[in-house]
Amino acid sequence: MTASLVHSSVLPDCRPLLADPDDLTLVFQPIVDLAAVRVVGYAAHSRFPGTASPEVWYAAAHDAGVGAELEALAVHKALAARAGLPPDTSLTVAVSAHLLGSAPVRAALRSVGDLRAVVVQLTGHAVVDDADALCREVDALRARGALIALDAAGTRSAGPGTLTRVRPELVVLGRALVGDGDGDGDPARPEPAETVGDCARRIGARLVAEGIETPAQLAAAHRLGTRLAQGWLLGRPAPGPRPLAPETERLLRAHAARARRSQTVAGLVRPVRQVAVGTAVPGIPPVVLVGDDEQPLGLRLADRRMGAVRTAPASLRVTPDADVRQTLRRALIRPPAQRYDPVVCTDATGAVVGLLRLDDLAAAASAAR
C-alpha cells in the first residue's frame, strides 16, 4: 500500500479520467532502418482500458482539463522503460507541440538525468500560440541530449515556418503523406510528401514513414527516400521491445535490394548493335563501334536536326551499378557537342552491355526524388 501511495504521489494526477496511473499502459513498436534492415528504435504508444482508441482517451483528457497531465504520465512511463530497451536503440515519445512547455510535461521530461537516445516527437493539430517559446523548449531538450522529431501533418498548425525554425532531426510522414503505394498521398493534404521531403532534406533532417502496413506502402516509402519506417508490416506494438520477425527481415531485404537496383542504371540499359571499327556499319543507328578488345571506341548516331548519321566519341562510360543521378550529372557536364549523346554501359571487363538514353536517366532521377 505504501509503495502504491508513493507511486501515485510522484506521477501526474489524471483523475477523474483515470482512477489509477496504472490504467495507462505502454506498448512499443519497432522503428526500422530500411537500408540496414535492423531495428534502431522503439516508439512508445499508450493503451487504456476498454475498446476506445488512445485518440479518444486523449481527446477526453483535454476536455476534462487534464490533457497535459495525461501526456506527462505517458512520458514518465516511457522514460522509466528506457532501461529495458536493447542496446543501440532509441526511444520515441510523443508530445503535443502546444503542451511541450506545460508544467506537467516539462516536469516529466526533467524526471531523468539526461535524454540521450530519446526522440521527442512533436505531434498534434492544436495551434501553438508562442513559436518562440516552443523553440526554447526544443533547444533545452537538445541540450540534454534529445533528438526532435516533427510530425509533418501538424506543421501547419504549429505555425508558419515551424519546420525551418525548429529544425528537427527527424520529420515524420504519416500514412496520408506516404500514400497507399500508388505514388500518391492523400489528395486532400496541402503538402505532398515530396514537398515535405525536400524541405526536410534542405535542413538535414531524416524522414520517417509511419503507418506502413502493406508491401505497396513499403515500396512507396523507399521511393520517397525514407530511411526509417514503422508500421504493422514491420512489427506490431507489443508490451516489450521485440526484434524483427524472420519473415519480416526477408521481406525488408528483398525491398532494400529492389530499391538499390532502382537507384542504379541497370534497369535503364537498352540493347545496341556493336560493330568493329573499320567494317561497314549496317542498319539504323545507334551503333557502338568497338575495337579488337570489344571495348567501345565511338558511336554512330542519327542526327535528327541534320537528317544524317554522325560519328561521335564514347564520351562517357559507366557500369550497370552506377547511380542514376550521378550518371545524369556526369552526362550533362560533358562538352555541348556530346552532352545529349547516349551513355555507354559496360561490364566490369569493359565490354559493351548497352546504351543509356538521357531522357530515360532524367525520368528515373525525377522518380527517385
HUHU-V735092 format. One line per field, one symbol per residue. burial: + if it has 9 or more other ideal C-beta (glycine too) atoms within 8 Angstrom, else -. A space follows every 10 residues. Layout:
burial: ???
//
This chain:
burial: ------++-- ++-+--++-- +-++++++++ ++++--+-++ ++++++-+-- ---+--++-+ +--+-+++++ +++++++++- ++--+---++ ++++++++++ ++-++++++- ----+-++++ ++++---+-- +--+++++-- ++--++++++ +++++-+++- -++-++-+-+ +++++++++- +---+---+- +-+--+++++ +-+-++++++ ++-+++++++ ++++++-+++ +-+++--+-- +--+---++- +++-++-++- ++-++--+++ -+-++++--- ----++++++ ---+++-+++ +-+------- -+-+-+++-+ -+-+--++-+ +--+---++- ++++++---+ -+-+++++-+ ++-++--+-
//
